[in-house]
Amino acid sequence: MKLFITFILGAITGASLLWFGFRKEVVILNNRPVVVDLFSGKAHRVFVSYLEAEQLERDEAKRIEALHENGTSASEEAQWRELDVSEIKKLEFQWSQNGSNIKAEFHNPFEQEVKVERVRVQIPAQNAHAAIDREFQTDHSICPPLADCVDLLRSIRIPFENFLGPRPSDGSERPKVGSITPVRVLIRK
C-alpha cells in the first residue's frame, strides 16, 4: 500500500512539475507580443511578420464588413437613417494627426446616437505620390447624443504627411491639401 501511495504522489508531483515547467504565456508589452516562461520567469520577444499581421488585419476587416453587410437584420436597419449633406455639416468634422493614425473629432448636436460608416479621402497628386480619391469603411463607433466624439481612423493606412502640402519657405505651418469627408453617417431614429 505504501508503494502505491508513493507512486500516486510521485505521479502528481511529476505532472505538476511538467505543468509548471513547460507552461508559457503570451503577454503584450508595448504593443509587442512577449512569451513568458512561468517556471523560470524568462521572457522572449515574439517576432511577427508585419506583412502577415497586415494581411490578418485586412482579412478581419473584410470579415467584419461582410458581417455588417450581410448580418444586419431588417429591424436593425430600420432603427437607423442616413443623414443628408446639410446634417453632416452640423457635425463639424476636424481631422488631425495622432501618431501614425488619423484622428477625427466632431460634435454630435443631435438628440440621437450617430455613427460614421464611410469616409472619402481625397489627396491631390504631389511630389512622387499619385492622386488619391477613395472611400473607406470606419469602425462603426457610436457617438452618444449631444457629445464630443473622437475616433481614430486606423483602416485608412495613409500617412498624415500625404495630407499636407509642401513646406513654405517662411517656416510657417504646412497647409492641408488633402481632405477627409464623411460620406455615410447614420442617426438612430
C-alpha positions in Angstrom: 0.0 0.0 0.0 2.9 2.4 0.8 4.3 1.7 -2.6 1.0 2.5 -4.3 0.7 5.8 -2.3 4.3 6.7 -3.1 3.6 6.0 -6.8 0.5 8.2 -6.9 2.2 11.1 -5.0 5.2 10.8 -7.4 2.9 10.9 -10.4 1.1 14.0 -9.1 4.4 15.7 -8.3 5.8 14.9 -11.8 2.6 16.1 -13.5 2.8 19.4 -11.5 6.4 19.9 -12.4 5.7 19.2 -16.1 2.7 21.6 -16.0 4.6 24.5 -14.4 8.0 23.6 -16.0 6.7 23.8 -19.6 3.9 26.3 -19.3 4.3 29.6 -21.2 2.1 32.6 -21.6 1.9 35.3 -24.3 1.7 38.8 -22.9 1.5 42.1 -24.8 4.1 44.7 -23.7 4.5 48.0 -25.5 2.3 46.7 -28.4 4.6 43.7 -28.9 4.0 40.1 -28.0 6.3 38.5 -25.4 6.4 34.8 -24.4 7.0 34.4 -20.6 8.2 31.0 -19.2 6.2 30.8 -16.0 8.6 28.3 -14.4 11.9 30.2 -14.9 10.4 33.7 -15.4 12.4 34.3 -18.6 10.8 36.4 -21.3 11.4 36.4 -25.1 10.0 38.7 -27.7 7.9 37.1 -30.4 8.8 38.3 -33.9 5.7 38.6 -36.2 5.9 39.4 -39.8 4.4 42.9 -40.5 3.1 41.6 -43.8 1.3 38.7 -42.2 -0.1 41.0 -39.5 -1.4 43.5 -42.1 -2.9 40.7 -44.1 -4.6 39.3 -41.0 -5.9 42.8 -40.2 -7.3 43.2 -43.8 -8.9 39.7 -43.6 -10.5 40.6 -40.3 -11.7 43.9 -41.7 -13.3 42.2 -44.7 -14.9 39.6 -42.3 -16.4 42.4 -40.1 -17.5 44.3 -43.2 -19.3 41.2 -44.5 -20.9 40.7 -41.1 -22.2 44.3 -41.2 -23.5 44.0 -44.7 -25.0 40.5 -44.6 -25.7 40.1 -40.9 -27.8 43.1 -40.2 -31.5 42.3 -39.8 -34.2 44.5 -41.3 -35.3 45.6 -37.8 -31.7 46.8 -37.0 -31.5 48.8 -40.3 -34.9 50.3 -39.6 -33.5 51.8 -36.4 -31.1 54.0 -38.3 -31.5 56.6 -41.1 -28.9 58.2 -43.2 -28.0 61.9 -42.7 -28.1 64.2 -45.6 -25.2 66.6 -46.5 -26.6 69.6 -44.5 -27.0 67.4 -41.4 -23.4 66.0 -41.8 -22.1 69.6 -41.9 -23.6 70.2 -38.5 -21.2 67.6 -37.1 -18.2 69.9 -37.8 -15.6 67.3 -38.5 -12.0 68.1 -37.8 -9.1 65.9 -38.7 -5.6 65.8 -37.1 -2.6 63.5 -36.7 -2.4 61.1 -33.8 0.9 59.2 -34.1 0.6 57.1 -37.3 -3.2 57.3 -37.2 -5.7 60.0 -38.3 -7.9 61.3 -35.6 -11.5 62.5 -36.3 -13.1 64.9 -33.9 -16.7 66.0 -34.1 -19.6 67.1 -32.1 -23.0 65.4 -32.2 -25.6 68.2 -31.9 -28.5 65.8 -32.3 -30.5 64.1 -29.5 -29.9 60.7 -31.0 -26.8 58.5 -31.4 -24.8 59.0 -34.5 -22.3 56.6 -36.2 -20.0 57.3 -39.1 -19.8 54.4 -41.5 -17.8 55.6 -44.5 -15.4 58.5 -45.3 -14.0 59.7 -48.6 -10.3 60.6 -48.8 -9.1 63.0 -51.5 -5.4 64.0 -51.9 -4.2 65.8 -55.0 -1.1 64.5 -56.8 2.1 65.9 -55.3 5.8 65.1 -55.4 6.2 61.4 -56.1 2.7 60.4 -54.9 -0.3 59.9 -57.3 -3.6 61.5 -56.6 -5.9 59.5 -54.2 -9.7 59.5 -54.2 -11.1 56.6 -52.3 -13.8 55.7 -49.8 -13.0 53.8 -46.6 -15.1 51.9 -44.1 -14.8 53.1 -40.5 -15.1 51.1 -37.3 -18.8 52.0 -36.8 -18.2 53.5 -33.4 -21.3 55.2 -32.0 -21.3 58.7 -30.7 -23.7 59.5 -27.8 -26.3 62.3 -28.2 -25.1 65.9 -27.6 -21.5 64.8 -27.0 -18.0 65.5 -28.4 -16.5 62.4 -30.0 -13.0 61.3 -31.0 -12.4 58.4 -33.4 -9.2 57.0 -34.8 -9.2 56.0 -38.4 -6.8 53.1 -38.4 -8.1 51.4 -41.6 -7.0 54.3 -43.9 -3.3 53.4 -43.8 -2.3 56.7 -45.5 0.4 58.7 -43.7 -0.8 62.1 -42.4 2.1 63.7 -44.2 0.4 63.0 -47.5 -2.5 65.3 -46.5 0.0 68.2 -46.1 1.3 70.4 -48.8 4.9 71.4 -49.4 6.8 73.4 -46.6 6.5 77.1 -47.0 9.8 79.0 -47.3 9.0 81.3 -44.4 8.9 78.3 -41.9 5.1 78.5 -41.1 2.8 75.5 -40.8 2.3 73.3 -43.8 -1.1 73.8 -45.3 -3.5 70.8 -45.6 -4.1 69.9 -49.2 -5.9 66.6 -48.7 -9.4 66.2 -47.3 -11.4 63.5 -45.5 -15.2 63.9 -45.9 -17.8 61.8 -44.2 -19.9 60.1 -46.9 -22.3 57.9 -44.9 -23.4 58.9 -41.4 -26.3 57.2 -39.7 -28.5 58.5 -36.9 -30.7 56.4 -34.6 -34.5 57.0 -35.2 
